Amino acid sequence: MELRQVHDGVVLKHDGRVLTRVYLNRSGMNAAAAMAEALGVHVPPAGQSVSTLASTGLLYRVLAISQIRFNNDAAFELAANLVDEALDMQRGRSEV
């Protein structure tokens, strides 16, 4: 998988196909930061990308994060819970 920052936002790709996209606005950049944290990487600089591996469960959570509209406190809480679950999955915990 590849997380890439493009001119209008951040995209998550697999085998060259875009799985999800967040745009260059406040909500999109919050989503991009949460997605990157869940994947265990940093948001890459503009025009660059980072590669990572993810299980289907982790991917499910990252895709869910990309759909959150960060316009209230509940959205941030939901994203934090999804990121925590993703990090637990990466550490090999099966409590999720």
N, CA, C and O atoms as a CHARMM CRD file, in Angstrom:
* protein
*
  384
    1    1 MET  N      0.82200  -1.15600   0.00000 PROA 1      0.00000
    2    1 MET  CA     0.00000   0.00000   0.00000 PROA 1      0.00000
    3    1 MET  C      0.87700   1.23400   0.00000 PROA 1      0.00000
    4    1 MET  O      2.01200   1.21900   0.47800 PROA 1      0.00000
    5    2 GLU  N      0.32100   2.30500  -0.55000 PROA 2      0.00000
    6    2 GLU  CA     1.08100   3.53900  -0.66400 PROA 2      0.00000
    7    2 GLU  C      0.21200   4.71500  -0.23200 PROA 2      0.00000
    8    2 GLU  O     -0.90600   4.88900  -0.71800 PROA 2      0.00000
    9    3 LEU  N      0.74000   5.51700   0.68500 PROA 3      0.00000
   10    3 LEU  CA     0.08500   6.76000   1.09000 PROA 3      0.00000
   11    3 LEU  C      0.84200   7.87600   0.40500 PROA 3      0.00000
   12    3 LEU  O      2.04100   8.04300   0.62600 PROA 3      0.00000
   13    4 ARG  N      0.15400   8.64300  -0.42600 PROA 4      0.00000
   14    4 ARG  CA     0.80800   9.67400  -1.24500 PROA 4      0.00000
   15    4 ARG  C      0.10600  11.00800  -1.06900 PROA 4      0.00000
   16    4 ARG  O     -1.12200  11.09100  -1.08600 PROA 4      0.00000
   17    5 GLN  N      0.92100  12.06700  -0.89600 PROA 5      0.00000
   18    5 GLN  CA     0.34800  13.41000  -0.86500 PROA 5      0.00000
   19    5 GLN  C      0.42600  13.99200  -2.27800 PROA 5      0.00000
   20    5 GLN  O      1.50300  14.13300  -2.85700 PROA 5      0.00000
   21    6 VAL  N     -0.73700  14.32000  -2.80300 PROA 6      0.00000
   22    6 VAL  CA    -0.83700  14.89500  -4.14700 PROA 6      0.00000
   23    6 VAL  C     -1.22400  16.36300  -4.02400 PROA 6      0.00000
   24    6 VAL  O     -1.38600  16.87000  -2.91400 PROA 6      0.00000
   25    7 HSD  N     -1.37200  17.04200  -5.14000 PROA 7      0.00000
   26    7 HSD  CA    -1.60700  18.48400  -5.12500 PROA 7      0.00000
   27    7 HSD  C     -2.88500  18.89500  -4.40300 PROA 7      0.00000
   28    7 HSD  O     -2.95800  20.01100  -3.88800 PROA 7      0.00000
   29    8 ASP  N     -3.89000  18.03000  -4.35000 PROA 8      0.00000
   30    8 ASP  CA    -5.16400  18.41800  -3.74100 PROA 8      0.00000
   31    8 ASP  C     -5.52400  17.61700  -2.49100 PROA 8      0.00000
   32    8 ASP  O     -6.64700  17.71800  -1.99600 PROA 8      0.00000
   33    9 GLY  N     -4.57400  16.81400  -1.97100 PROA 9      0.00000
   34    9 GLY  CA    -4.85500  16.04700  -0.76900 PROA 9      0.00000
   35    9 GLY  C     -3.94500  14.85100  -0.61200 PROA 9      0.00000
   36    9 GLY  O     -2.78300  14.87300  -1.01800 PROA 9      0.00000
   37   10 VAL  N     -4.49500  13.79900  -0.01300 PROA 10     0.00000
   38   10 VAL  CA    -3.73500  12.57400   0.25200 PROA 10     0.00000
   39   10 VAL  C     -4.54800  11.39100  -0.26000 PROA 10     0.00000
   40   10 VAL  O     -5.75700  11.31500  -0.04000 PROA 10     0.00000
   41   11 VAL  N     -3.87400  10.47000  -0.94700 PROA 11     0.00000
   42   11 VAL  CA    -4.54600   9.28000  -1.45700 PROA 11     0.00000
   43   11 VAL  C     -3.88200   8.03000  -0.88700 PROA 11     0.00000
   44   11 VAL  O     -2.68200   8.01100  -0.61700 PROA 11     0.00000
   45   12 LEU  N     -4.68700   6.99800  -0.71400 PROA 12     0.00000
   46   12 LEU  CA    -4.19600   5.68400  -0.32900 PROA 12     0.00000
   47   12 LEU  C     -4.38400   4.78400  -1.53200 PROA 12     0.00000
   48   12 LEU  O     -5.49700   4.62900  -2.03400 PROA 12     0.00000
   49   13 LYS  N     -3.28400   4.18600  -1.99600 PROA 13     0.00000
   50   13 LYS  CA    -3.32100   3.33900  -3.19200 PROA 13     0.00000
   51   13 LYS  C     -2.88500   1.92300  -2.86800 PROA 13     0.00000
   52   13 LYS  O     -2.12100   1.67400  -1.93500 PROA 13     0.00000
   53   14 HSD  N     -3.39700   1.00700  -3.67100 PROA 14     0.00000
   54   14 HSD  CA    -2.95600  -0.38400  -3.62600 PROA 14     0.00000
   55   14 HSD  C     -2.86300  -0.86400  -5.07000 PROA 14     0.00000
   56   14 HSD  O     -3.82100  -0.74600  -5.83400 PROA 14     0.00000
   57   15 ASP  N     -1.71600  -1.40000  -5.43600 PROA 15     0.00000
   58   15 ASP  CA    -1.47400  -1.84900  -6.81500 PROA 15     0.00000
   59   15 ASP  C     -1.81600  -0.76100  -7.83000 PROA 15     0.00000
   60   15 ASP  O     -2.37500  -1.04500  -8.89000 PROA 15     0.00000
   61   16 GLY  N     -1.47600   0.48300  -7.50100 PROA 16     0.00000
   62   16 GLY  CA    -1.68700   1.59400  -8.42900 PROA 16     0.00000
   63   16 GLY  C     -3.11200   2.13000  -8.48500 PROA 16     0.00000
   64   16 GLY  O     -3.37900   3.08700  -9.21100 PROA 16     0.00000
   65   17 ARG  N     -4.01900   1.53900  -7.74000 PROA 17     0.00000
   66   17 ARG  CA    -5.42300   1.98200  -7.75200 PROA 17     0.00000
   67   17 ARG  C     -5.73400   2.75400  -6.47700 PROA 17     0.00000
   68   17 ARG  O     -5.33900   2.35100  -5.38200 PROA 17     0.00000
   69   18 VAL  N     -6.43900   3.85700  -6.62900 PROA 18     0.00000
   70   18 VAL  CA    -6.80600   4.67400  -5.48400 PROA 18     0.00000
   71   18 VAL  C     -7.91200   3.98000  -4.69800 PROA 18     0.00000
   72   18 VAL  O     -8.96700   3.65100  -5.24200 PROA 18     0.00000
   73   19 LEU  N     -7.65100   3.76200  -3.39900 PROA 19     0.00000
   74   19 LEU  CA    -8.65200   3.16500  -2.52100 PROA 19     0.00000
   75   19 LEU  C     -9.49700   4.24100  -1.85500 PROA 19     0.00000
   76   19 LEU  O    -10.71000   4.08700  -1.70800 PROA 19     0.00000
   77   20 THR  N     -8.85400   5.32300  -1.45500 PROA 20     0.00000
   78   20 THR  CA    -9.57100   6.44100  -0.84800 PROA 20     0.00000
   79   20 THR  C     -8.73800   7.70100  -1.00600 PROA 20     0.00000
   80   20 THR  O     -7.52900   7.65400  -1.23200 PROA 20     0.00000
   81   21 ARG  N     -9.43100   8.83500  -0.87700 PROA 21     0.00000
   82   21 ARG  CA    -8.78800  10.13800  -1.04200 PROA 21     0.00000
   83   21 ARG  C     -9.38000  11.09000  -0.01400 PROA 21     0.00000
   84   21 ARG  O    -10.58600  11.09300   0.22900 PROA 21     0.00000
   85   22 VAL  N     -8.51100  11.89800   0.58500 PROA 22     0.00000
   86   22 VAL  CA    -8.97200  12.98900   1.44400 PROA 22     0.00000
   87   22 VAL  C     -8.40000  14.27400   0.86100 PROA 22     0.00000
   88   22 VAL  O     -7.29700  14.28600   0.31400 PROA 22     0.00000
   89   23 TYR  N     -9.15200  15.33400   0.98600 PROA 23     0.00000
   90   23 TYR  CA    -8.78800  16.58300   0.31800 PROA 23     0.00000
   91   23 TYR  C     -8.04600  17.54000   1.23500 PROA 23     0.00000
   92   23 TYR  O     -8.04900  17.39800   2.45700 PROA 23     0.00000
   93   24 LEU  N     -7.42100  18.50500   0.61300 PROA 24     0.00000
   94   24 LEU  CA    -6.59800  19.49300   1.29100 PROA 24     0.00000
   95   24 LEU  C     -7.48300  20.56400   1.93100 PROA 24     0.00000
   96   24 LEU  O     -7.55900  21.70000   1.46400 PROA 24     0.00000
   97   25 ASN  N     -8.14500  20.16300   3.01100 PROA 25     0.00000
   98   25 ASN  CA    -8.91800  21.08800   3.83200 PROA 25     0.00000
   99   25 ASN  C     -8.74900  20.62400   5.27900 PROA 25     0.00000
  100   25 ASN  O     -8.08400  19.61900   5.53100 PROA 25     0.00000
  101   26 ARG  N     -9.33200  21.33100   6.21100 PROA 26     0.00000
  102   26 ARG  CA    -9.11800  21.00000   7.62700 PROA 26     0.00000
  103   26 ARG  C     -9.54000  19.56200   7.94800 PROA 26     0.00000
  104   26 ARG  O     -8.79700  18.82600   8.59600 PROA 26     0.00000
  105   27 SER  N    -10.71200  19.17300   7.50000 PROA 27     0.00000
  106   27 SER  CA   -11.20700  17.82400   7.77200 PROA 27     0.00000
  107   27 SER  C    -10.31900  16.77600   7.10500 PROA 27     0.00000
  108   27 SER  O     -9.96400  15.77400   7.72500 PROA 27     0.00000
  109   28 GLY  N     -9.96600  17.00500   5.85600 PROA 28     0.00000
  110   28 GLY  CA    -9.14000  16.05700   5.11500 PROA 28     0.00000
  111   28 GLY  C     -7.75400  15.87500   5.69900 PROA 28     0.00000
  112   28 GLY  O     -7.23000  14.76200   5.72500 PROA 28     0.00000
  113   29 MET  N     -7.16100  16.95200   6.16500 PROA 29     0.00000
  114   29 MET  CA    -5.82400  16.83900   6.73700 PROA 29     0.00000
  115   29 MET  C     -5.86200  16.16300   8.11400 PROA 29     0.00000
  116   29 MET  O     -4.92200  15.46200   8.48900 PROA 29     0.00000
  117   30 ASN  N     -6.95100  16.37400   8.86500 PROA 30     0.00000
  118   30 ASN  CA    -7.11500  15.61800  10.11000 PROA 30     0.00000
  119   30 ASN  C     -7.25700  14.13300   9.80100 PROA 30     0.00000
  120   30 ASN  O     -6.67700  13.29300  10.48800 PROA 30     0.00000
  121   31 ALA  N     -8.02600  13.81400   8.77200 PROA 31     0.00000
  122   31 ALA  CA    -8.19500  12.41900   8.37200 PROA 31     0.00000
  123   31 ALA  C     -6.87300  11.83200   7.90000 PROA 31     0.00000
  124   31 ALA  O     -6.54200  10.69700   8.24500 PROA 31     0.00000
  125   32 ALA  N     -6.12000  12.58500   7.12300 PROA 32     0.00000
  126   32 ALA  CA    -4.83500  12.09400   6.61800 PROA 32     0.00000
  127   32 ALA  C     -3.87600  11.78800   7.76400 PROA 32     0.00000
  128   32 ALA  O     -3.18000  10.77300   7.74000 PROA 32     0.00000
  129   33 ALA  N     -3.84000  12.66400   8.76600 PROA 33     0.00000
  130   33 ALA  CA    -2.95800  12.43800   9.90700 PROA 33     0.00000
  131   33 ALA  C     -3.37700  11.18300  10.66900 PROA 33     0.00000
  132   33 ALA  O     -2.52700  10.39000  11.07400 PROA 33     0.00000
  133   34 ALA  N     -4.67100  11.00100  10.86400 PROA 34     0.00000
  134   34 ALA  CA    -5.16400   9.81200  11.57000 PROA 34     0.00000
  135   34 ALA  C     -4.91900   8.54700  10.75000 PROA 34     0.00000
  136   34 ALA  O     -4.54700   7.51100  11.30300 PROA 34     0.00000
  137   35 MET  N     -5.12400   8.62700   9.44400 PROA 35     0.00000
  138   35 MET  CA    -4.86300   7.47500   8.57200 PROA 35     0.00000
  139   35 MET  C     -3.39600   7.06300   8.66100 PROA 35     0.00000
  140   35 MET  O     -3.08200   5.88200   8.80700 PROA 35     0.00000
  141   36 ALA  N     -2.50500   8.04600   8.57200 PROA 36     0.00000
  142   36 ALA  CA    -1.07200   7.75600   8.62600 PROA 36     0.00000
  143   36 ALA  C     -0.69900   7.13600   9.97100 PROA 36     0.00000
  144   36 ALA  O      0.06700   6.17300  10.02600 PROA 36     0.00000
  145   37 GLU  N     -1.24100   7.68900  11.04700 PROA 37     0.00000
  146   37 GLU  CA    -0.94700   7.13700  12.36900 PROA 37     0.00000
  147   37 GLU  C     -1.42900   5.68900  12.46500 PROA 37     0.00000
  148   37 GLU  O     -0.72100   4.83000  12.99200 PROA 37     0.00000
  149   38 ALA  N     -2.62700   5.42100  11.95800 PROA 38     0.00000
  150   38 ALA  CA    -3.16900   4.05800  11.99000 PROA 38     0.00000
  151   38 ALA  C     -2.30700   3.09700  11.17700 PROA 38     0.00000
  152   38 ALA  O     -2.17300   1.92500  11.53000 PROA 38     0.00000
  153   39 LEU  N     -1.72300   3.59600  10.08800 PROA 39     0.00000
  154   39 LEU  CA    -0.86500   2.76500   9.23800 PROA 39     0.00000
  155   39 LEU  C      0.56000   2.66100   9.77900 PROA 39     0.00000
  156   39 LEU  O      1.35900   1.86800   9.28100 PROA 39     0.00000
  157   40 GLY  N      0.87500   3.45800  10.79500 PROA 40     0.00000
  158   40 GLY  CA     2.21400   3.41000  11.37000 PROA 40     0.00000
  159   40 GLY  C      3.24700   4.17100  10.56400 PROA 40     0.00000
  160   40 GLY  O      4.43300   3.84600  10.61200 PROA 40     0.00000
  161   41 VAL  N      2.81200   5.18600   9.81900 PROA 41     0.00000
  162   41 VAL  CA     3.71500   5.99900   8.99900 PROA 41     0.00000
  163   41 VAL  C      3.39800   7.47700   9.25900 PROA 41     0.00000
  164   41 VAL  O      2.48600   7.80400  10.01900 PROA 41     0.00000
  165   42 HSD  N      4.15900   8.35300   8.62000 PROA 42     0.00000
  166   42 HSD  CA     3.90000   9.78900   8.66800 PROA 42     0.00000
  167   42 HSD  C      3.28700  10.21700   7.34600 PROA 42     0.00000
  168   42 HSD  O      3.52300   9.58700   6.31500 PROA 42     0.00000
  169   43 VAL  N      2.49700  11.29000   7.37100 PROA 43     0.00000
  170   43 VAL  CA     1.98700  11.84400   6.11600 PROA 43     0.00000
  171   43 VAL  C      3.20000  12.32800   5.33400 PROA 43     0.00000
  172   43 VAL  O      3.99000  13.11700   5.85100 PROA 43     0.00000
  173   44 PRO  N      3.35900  11.86800   4.09800 PROA 44     0.00000
  174   44 PRO  CA     4.53400  12.26100   3.32600 PROA 44     0.00000
  175   44 PRO  C      4.44700  13.71700   2.86800 PROA 44     0.00000
  176   44 PRO  O      3.35400  14.27500   2.77600 PROA 44     0.00000
  177   45 PRO  N      5.59300  14.33000   2.58100 PROA 45     0.00000
  178   45 PRO  CA     5.57700  15.68600   2.02400 PROA 45     0.00000
  179   45 PRO  C      4.88600  15.69600   0.65700 PROA 45     0.00000
  180   45 PRO  O      4.73200  14.65400   0.02100 PROA 45     0.00000
  181   46 ALA  N      4.48100  16.86700   0.22400 PROA 46     0.00000
  182   46 ALA  CA     3.79600  17.01300  -1.06600 PROA 46     0.00000
  183   46 ALA  C      4.62300  16.39600  -2.19200 PROA 46     0.00000
  184   46 ALA  O      5.82400  16.64100  -2.30500 PROA 46     0.00000
  185   47 GLY  N      3.95700  15.59300  -3.02000 PROA 47     0.00000
  186   47 GLY  CA     4.60400  14.95700  -4.15600 PROA 47     0.00000
  187   47 GLY  C      5.33600  13.67400  -3.83100 PROA 47     0.00000
  188   47 GLY  O      5.90200  13.04100  -4.72200 PROA 47     0.00000
  189   48 GLN  N      5.33300  13.28200  -2.57100 PROA 48     0.00000
  190   48 GLN  CA     6.03700  12.06900  -2.17500 PROA 48     0.00000
  191   48 GLN  C      5.06600  11.04700  -1.60600 PROA 48     0.00000
  192   48 GLN  O      3.89100  11.34000  -1.38400 PROA 48     0.00000
  193   49 SER  N      5.57900   9.83400  -1.37200 PROA 49     0.00000
  194   49 SER  CA     4.73500   8.77200  -0.84000 PROA 49     0.00000
  195   49 SER  C      5.52800   7.92100   0.13700 PROA 49     0.00000
  196   49 SER  O      6.75800   7.94900   0.16700 PROA 49     0.00000
  197   50 VAL  N      4.78300   7.16200   0.93800 PROA 50     0.00000
  198   50 VAL  CA     5.37800   6.17100   1.82900 PROA 50     0.00000
  199   50 VAL  C      4.64800   4.85300   1.58800 PROA 50     0.00000
  200   50 VAL  O      3.44100   4.83000   1.34800 PROA 50     0.00000
  201   51 SER  N      5.38800   3.77600   1.65400 PROA 51     0.00000
  202   51 SER  CA     4.80700   2.45400   1.46400 PROA 51     0.00000
  203   51 SER  C      4.64400   1.77100   2.81100 PROA 51     0.00000
  204   51 SER  O      5.42200   1.99500   3.73900 PROA 51     0.00000
  205   52 THR  N      3.62000   0.93600   2.90000 PROA 52     0.00000
  206   52 THR  CA     3.36100   0.20500   4.12500 PROA 52     0.00000
  207   52 THR  C      2.56200  -1.04800   3.81000 PROA 52     0.00000
  208   52 THR  O      2.00600  -1.18300   2.72000 PROA 52     0.00000
  209   53 LEU  N      2.51000  -1.94600   4.75100 PROA 53     0.00000
  210   53 LEU  CA     1.69100  -3.15000   4.64500 PROA 53     0.00000
  211   53 LEU  C      0.55500  -3.04200   5.64300 PROA 53     0.00000
  212   53 LEU  O      0.71800  -2.44900   6.71000 PROA 53     0.00000
  213   54 ALA  N     -0.58900  -3.60600   5.31000 PROA 54     0.00000
  214   54 ALA  CA    -1.73200  -3.56100   6.22700 PROA 54     0.00000
  215   54 ALA  C     -2.60500  -4.78200   6.02500 PROA 54     0.00000
  216   54 ALA  O     -2.81300  -5.24100   4.90100 PROA 54     0.00000
  217   55 SER  N     -3.11100  -5.29900   7.13300 PROA 55     0.00000
  218   55 SER  CA    -4.07200  -6.40100   7.06700 PROA 55     0.00000
  219   55 SER  C     -5.41500  -5.83200   6.61100 PROA 55     0.00000
  220   55 SER  O     -5.60000  -4.61600   6.55300 PROA 55     0.00000
  221   56 THR  N     -6.33000  -6.71300   6.29600 PROA 56     0.00000
  222   56 THR  CA    -7.65500  -6.23800   5.87000 PROA 56     0.00000
  223   56 THR  C     -8.37600  -5.52400   7.00600 PROA 56     0.00000
  224   56 THR  O     -9.09500  -4.55500   6.76300 PROA 56     0.00000
  225   57 GLY  N     -8.19600  -5.98200   8.24000 PROA 57     0.00000
  226   57 GLY  CA    -8.81700  -5.31700   9.37900 PROA 57     0.00000
  227   57 GLY  C     -8.27700  -3.91900   9.57900 PROA 57     0.00000
  228   57 GLY  O     -9.02900  -2.98900   9.87200 PROA 57     0.00000
  229   58 LEU  N     -6.97600  -3.77000   9.42000 PROA 58     0.00000
  230   58 LEU  CA    -6.35100  -2.46000   9.53000 PROA 58     0.00000
  231   58 LEU  C     -6.82800  -1.55400   8.38900 PROA 58     0.00000
  232   58 LEU  O     -7.14600  -0.38400   8.60500 PROA 58     0.00000
  233   59 LEU  N     -6.87200  -2.10300   7.18900 PROA 59     0.00000
  234   59 LEU  CA    -7.34200  -1.33800   6.04000 PROA 59     0.00000
  235   59 LEU  C     -8.78000  -0.86400   6.24700 PROA 59     0.00000
  236   59 LEU  O     -9.11300   0.27200   5.90900 PROA 59     0.00000
  237   60 TYR  N     -9.61900  -1.71700   6.79300 PROA 60     0.00000
  238   60 TYR  CA   -11.00500  -1.35700   7.06900 PROA 60     0.00000
  239   60 TYR  C    -11.06800  -0.12200   7.97000 PROA 60     0.00000
  240   60 TYR  O    -11.86300   0.78700   7.72800 PROA 60     0.00000
  241   61 ARG  N    -10.23600  -0.09200   8.99800 PROA 61     0.00000
  242   61 ARG  CA   -10.23600   1.04000   9.91600 PROA 61     0.00000
  243   61 ARG  C     -9.70800   2.30100   9.24800 PROA 61     0.00000
  244   61 ARG  O    -10.23600   3.38800   9.48100 PROA 61     0.00000
  245   62 VAL  N     -8.68100   2.17500   8.42600 PROA 62     0.00000
  246   62 VAL  CA    -8.13500   3.33400   7.71800 PROA 62     0.00000
  247   62 VAL  C     -9.16900   3.89400   6.73800 PROA 62     0.00000
  248   62 VAL  O     -9.31900   5.11100   6.62700 PROA 62     0.00000
  249   63 LEU  N     -9.87400   3.02300   6.03500 PROA 63     0.00000
  250   63 LEU  CA   -10.92200   3.49300   5.12300 PROA 63     0.00000
  251   63 LEU  C    -12.04200   4.18900   5.89400 PROA 63     0.00000
  252   63 LEU  O    -12.59000   5.18800   5.42900 PROA 63     0.00000
  253   64 ALA  N    -12.38200   3.66100   7.07200 PROA 64     0.00000
  254   64 ALA  CA   -13.41100   4.30500   7.90400 PROA 64     0.00000
  255   64 ALA  C    -12.95400   5.69500   8.33200 PROA 64     0.00000
  256   64 ALA  O    -13.73600   6.64500   8.29600 PROA 64     0.00000
  257   65 ILE  N    -11.69700   5.81600   8.73600 PROA 65     0.00000
  258   65 ILE  CA   -11.15900   7.11500   9.14000 PROA 65     0.00000
  259   65 ILE  C    -11.25500   8.11400   7.98500 PROA 65     0.00000
  260   65 ILE  O    -11.56900   9.28400   8.19900 PROA 65     0.00000
  261   66 SER  N    -10.98800   7.65800   6.77800 PROA 66     0.00000
  262   66 SER  CA   -11.00300   8.57400   5.63000 PROA 66     0.00000
  263   66 SER  C    -12.38900   9.14600   5.34700 PROA 66     0.00000
  264   66 SER  O    -12.51300  10.15700   4.65600 PROA 66     0.00000
  265   67 GLN  N    -13.42000   8.51200   5.87000 PROA 67     0.00000
  266   67 GLN  CA   -14.78800   8.96900   5.61400 PROA 67     0.00000
  267   67 GLN  C    -15.34700   9.86300   6.71900 PROA 67     0.00000
  268   67 GLN  O    -16.47000  10.35500   6.60700 PROA 67     0.00000
  269   68 ILE  N    -14.58500  10.07400   7.76900 PROA 68     0.00000
  270   68 ILE  CA   -15.05900  10.89800   8.88800 PROA 68     0.00000
  271   68 ILE  C    -14.96000  12.37500   8.53000 PROA 68     0.00000
  272   68 ILE  O    -13.94200  12.83100   8.00900 PROA 68     0.00000
  273   69 ARG  N    -16.02100  13.11500   8.81400 PROA 69     0.00000
  274   69 ARG  CA   -16.00100  14.57700   8.68800 PROA 69     0.00000
  275   69 ARG  C    -15.62400  15.13100  10.05600 PROA 69     0.00000
  276   69 ARG  O    -16.39100  15.01400  11.01200 PROA 69     0.00000
  277   70 PHE  N    -14.46100  15.72400  10.14700 PROA 70     0.00000
  278   70 PHE  CA   -13.93700  16.22300  11.41600 PROA 70     0.00000
  279   70 PHE  C    -14.50500  17.60500  11.72000 PROA 70     0.00000
  280   70 PHE  O    -13.79900  18.61100  11.65400 PROA 70     0.00000
  281   71 ASN  N    -15.79600  17.63300  12.05600 PROA 71     0.00000
  282   71 ASN  CA   -16.43700  18.91600  12.32300 PROA 71     0.00000
  283   71 ASN  C    -16.99500  19.01800  13.74500 PROA 71     0.00000
  284   71 ASN  O    -17.66100  19.99700  14.07800 PROA 71     0.00000
  285   72 ASN  N    -16.72600  18.01500  14.58100 PROA 72     0.00000
  286   72 ASN  CA   -17.14800  18.08400  15.98600 PROA 72     0.00000
  287   72 ASN  C    -16.28500  17.14700  16.82900 PROA 72     0.00000
  288   72 ASN  O    -15.51200  16.34700  16.30200 PROA 72     0.00000
  289   73 ASP  N    -16.43300  17.26400  18.14200 PROA 73     0.00000
  290   73 ASP  CA   -15.60500  16.47600  19.05600 PROA 73     0.00000
  291   73 ASP  C    -15.83100  14.97700  18.90700 PROA 73     0.00000
  292   73 ASP  O    -14.89600  14.19000  19.05900 PROA 73     0.00000
  293   74 ALA  N    -17.06000  14.57800  18.61100 PROA 74     0.00000
  294   74 ALA  CA   -17.36000  13.14900  18.46900 PROA 74     0.00000
  295   74 ALA  C    -16.57500  12.53300  17.31400 PROA 74     0.00000
  296   74 ALA  O    -16.18000  11.36900  17.38200 PROA 74     0.00000
  297   75 ALA  N    -16.34800  13.30800  16.25400 PROA 75     0.00000
  298   75 ALA  CA   -15.58400  12.81200  15.11400 PROA 75     0.00000
  299   75 ALA  C    -14.14100  12.50900  15.52700 PROA 75     0.00000
  300   75 ALA  O    -13.57700  11.48700  15.13500 PROA 75     0.00000
  301   76 PHE  N    -13.55800  13.39600  16.31300 PROA 76     0.00000
  302   76 PHE  CA   -12.18700  13.18100  16.77400 PROA 76     0.00000
  303   76 PHE  C    -12.10300  11.97600  17.71100 PROA 76     0.00000
  304   76 PHE  O    -11.13300  11.22000  17.67800 PROA 76     0.00000
  305   77 GLU  N    -13.12400  11.80800  18.54000 PROA 77     0.00000
  306   77 GLU  CA   -13.16500  10.66000  19.44900 PROA 77     0.00000
  307   77 GLU  C    -13.28500   9.35300  18.66300 PROA 77     0.00000
  308   77 GLU  O    -12.61000   8.37300  18.97700 PROA 77     0.00000
  309   78 LEU  N    -14.13600   9.34100  17.65500 PROA 78     0.00000
  310   78 LEU  CA   -14.28500   8.15100  16.81500 PROA 78     0.00000
  311   78 LEU  C    -12.97200   7.82100  16.12000 PROA 78     0.00000
  312   78 LEU  O    -12.54700   6.66600  16.10500 PROA 78     0.00000
  313   79 ALA  N    -12.33100   8.83200  15.54400 PROA 79     0.00000
  314   79 ALA  CA   -11.05500   8.60800  14.85800 PROA 79     0.00000
  315   79 ALA  C    -10.00500   8.08100  15.83500 PROA 79     0.00000
  316   79 ALA  O     -9.23900   7.18000  15.49600 PROA 79     0.00000
  317   80 ALA  N     -9.96800   8.64000  17.04500 PROA 80     0.00000
  318   80 ALA  CA    -8.99900   8.18200  18.04200 PROA 80     0.00000
  319   80 ALA  C     -9.22700   6.71600  18.39000 PROA 80     0.00000
  320   80 ALA  O     -8.27200   5.95400  18.53300 PROA 80     0.00000
  321   81 ASN  N    -10.48900   6.32200  18.52700 PROA 81     0.00000
  322   81 ASN  CA   -10.79400   4.91700  18.81600 PROA 81     0.00000
  323   81 ASN  C    -10.34600   4.00900  17.67800 PROA 81     0.00000
  324   81 ASN  O     -9.77900   2.94400  17.92100 PROA 81     0.00000
  325   82 LEU  N    -10.59600   4.42400  16.43600 PROA 82     0.00000
  326   82 LEU  CA   -10.18200   3.62100  15.27900 PROA 82     0.00000
  327   82 LEU  C     -8.65800   3.52800  15.18800 PROA 82     0.00000
  328   82 LEU  O     -8.11500   2.47200  14.86200 PROA 82     0.00000
  329   83 VAL  N     -7.97700   4.62900  15.47500 PROA 83     0.00000
  330   83 VAL  CA    -6.50900   4.61100  15.46300 PROA 83     0.00000
  331   83 VAL  C     -5.99700   3.68600  16.55900 PROA 83     0.00000
  332   83 VAL  O     -5.07800   2.90100  16.32300 PROA 83     0.00000
  333   84 ASP  N     -6.57300   3.76500  17.74900 PROA 84     0.00000
  334   84 ASP  CA    -6.15200   2.87600  18.84400 PROA 84     0.00000
  335   84 ASP  C     -6.34100   1.40700  18.46800 PROA 84     0.00000
  336   84 ASP  O     -5.47000   0.57900  18.73200 PROA 84     0.00000
  337   85 GLU  N     -7.47700   1.08700  17.85200 PROA 85     0.00000
  338   85 GLU  CA    -7.71700  -0.29200  17.41200 PROA 85     0.00000
  339   85 GLU  C     -6.67400  -0.71000  16.37600 PROA 85     0.00000
  340   85 GLU  O     -6.15600  -1.82600  16.42300 PROA 85     0.00000
  341   86 ALA  N     -6.37200   0.18400  15.44700 PROA 86     0.00000
  342   86 ALA  CA    -5.39300  -0.13000  14.41200 PROA 86     0.00000
  343   86 ALA  C     -4.01800  -0.36500  15.02300 PROA 86     0.00000
  344   86 ALA  O     -3.31500  -1.29500  14.62900 PROA 86     0.00000
  345   87 LEU  N     -3.63300   0.46900  15.97700 PROA 87     0.00000
  346   87 LEU  CA    -2.33200   0.29800  16.62300 PROA 87     0.00000
  347   87 LEU  C     -2.28600  -1.00100  17.41800 PROA 87     0.00000
  348   87 LEU  O     -1.26400  -1.68600  17.43300 PROA 87     0.00000
  349   88 ASP  N     -3.38300  -1.33900  18.07300 PROA 88     0.00000
  350   88 ASP  CA    -3.44600  -2.62300  18.78100 PROA 88     0.00000
  351   88 ASP  C     -3.28100  -3.78500  17.81100 PROA 88     0.00000
  352   88 ASP  O     -2.61600  -4.77200  18.12200 PROA 88     0.00000
  353   89 MET  N     -3.88300  -3.66400  16.64700 PROA 89     0.00000
  354   89 MET  CA    -3.76100  -4.72600  15.64200 PROA 89     0.00000
  355   89 MET  C     -2.30900  -4.86800  15.18200 PROA 89     0.00000
  356   89 MET  O     -1.81900  -5.98000  14.98300 PROA 89     0.00000
  357   90 GLN  N     -1.63400  -3.74800  15.01700 PROA 90     0.00000
  358   90 GLN  CA    -0.23700  -3.79400  14.57800 PROA 90     0.00000
  359   90 GLN  C      0.66300  -4.40800  15.64500 PROA 90     0.00000
  360   90 GLN  O      1.67600  -5.03400  15.33400 PROA 90     0.00000
  361   91 ARG  N      0.28200  -4.22300  16.89700 PROA 91     0.00000
  362   91 ARG  CA     1.07600  -4.78900  18.00000 PROA 91     0.00000
  363   91 ARG  C      0.74600  -6.25000  18.24000 PROA 91     0.00000
  364   91 ARG  O      1.37600  -6.90500  19.07100 PROA 91     0.00000
  365   92 GLY  N     -0.24500  -6.76700  17.51100 PROA 92     0.00000
  366   92 GLY  CA    -0.59000  -8.17100  17.63500 PROA 92     0.00000
  367   92 GLY  C     -1.60500  -8.48700  18.70500 PROA 92     0.00000
  368   92 GLY  O     -1.81500  -9.65200  19.04300 PROA 92     0.00000
  369   93 ARG  N     -2.24000  -7.45900  19.24400 PROA 93     0.00000
  370   93 ARG  CA    -3.28700  -7.70100  20.24500 PROA 93     0.00000
  371   93 ARG  C     -4.57100  -8.04400  19.54600 PROA 93     0.00000
  372   93 ARG  O     -4.89900  -7.45800  18.51500 PROA 93     0.00000
  373   94 SER  N     -5.29200  -8.97700  20.08700 PROA 94     0.00000
  374   94 SER  CA    -6.53800  -9.41800  19.44500 PROA 94     0.00000
  375   94 SER  C     -7.77800  -9.00800  20.23300 PROA 94     0.00000
  376   94 SER  O     -8.81800  -9.65800  20.12200 PROA 94     0.00000
  377   95 GLU  N     -7.68600  -7.95200  21.01800 PROA 95     0.00000
  378   95 GLU  CA    -8.80100  -7.48100  21.82400 PROA 95     0.00000
  379   95 GLU  C     -9.84100  -6.76200  20.99300 PROA 95     0.00000
  380   95 GLU  O    -10.95500  -6.53300  21.46400 PROA 95     0.00000
  381   96 VAL  N     -9.50800  -6.40600  19.78800 PROA 96     0.00000
  382   96 VAL  CA   -10.39200  -5.60000  18.93100 PROA 96     0.00000
  383   96 VAL  C    -11.51600  -6.43300  18.41000 PROA 96     0.00000
  384   96 VAL  O    -12.36400  -5.93400  17.67100 PROA 96     0.00000
